[in-house]
Amino acid sequence: MKARVHVMLKNGVLDPQGEAVRHALGAMGFDGVNGVRQGKVIDLDLAEGTTEADVTAMCEKLLANTVIESYTVELG
């Protein structure tokens, strides 16, 4: 089984990497970008029998800092 985890900073948390990307895009002539939020995608190749609850536990304990980040899980 495969799982994809999307991790993003929560709204209201300063995103310096996203701001650096927005600034760089403006400097390259892409003036239509008003904001950028940068996150990460984690692809997991899981053993049979691994549940969504297991993946959620992985996110809560290691993959996401739930104080400042939110995450979504896609199972496939």
Secondary structure, 3 states (H helix, E strand, C coil): CEEEEEEEECCCCCCHHHHHHHHHHHHCCCCCCCCCCCEEEEEEECCCCCCHHHHHHHHHHHHCCCCCEEEEEEEC
